[in-house]
């Protein structure tokens, strides 16, 4: 299991068990890639739209990938830039959209045999 440590030493990310990966891949299909980004401004000590920017970027990526239910193979990138009105903190999310796989066709019932002719 892959594991990385946060600054405090606690696990920051732990990959899902193998059975979860098989379940997701067997019941979903890949649709297309999507990228979303969201920014917030740190105006002095006043945060403006800083919270939930990762969620807003994720929702943008879902919409761009075709209105899918989730993303796999996801990359998250944080960056910032300075302007005269404050520091802008931005998050970019890129991933491949997934949606539920269509149900396999059900086998049709065999037609009932025709009645035997009477002599």
URSULJO-V886954 format. One line per field, one symbol per residue. ss: DSSP state (@ for helix, = for strand, . for the rest). phi: phi as a letter, one per 30 degrees, with the letter a starting at -180 (. if undefined). psi: psi as a letter, one per 30 degrees, with the letter a starting at -180 (. if undefined). Layout:
ss = ???
phi = ???
psi = ???
This chain:
ss = ..===.....====...@@@@@@@@@@================..===....@@@@@@@@@@@@.....==============..===============...................
phi = .dbbcdddjddcbbdddeddddddddcbbdcadbbbbbbbccdiccdbhddidddddddddddddjidcabbhdbcbcbbacbdckcccbbbcbacdbbeddddddddddddddddddd
psi = kkklkaefflkfkkllleeeeeeeffglkkdllkkklkllkjjcgjkjhekgfeeeeeeeeeefgghlflklhkkkkklllklfgakkklkkkklkkllkkkkkkkklkkkkkkkkkk.
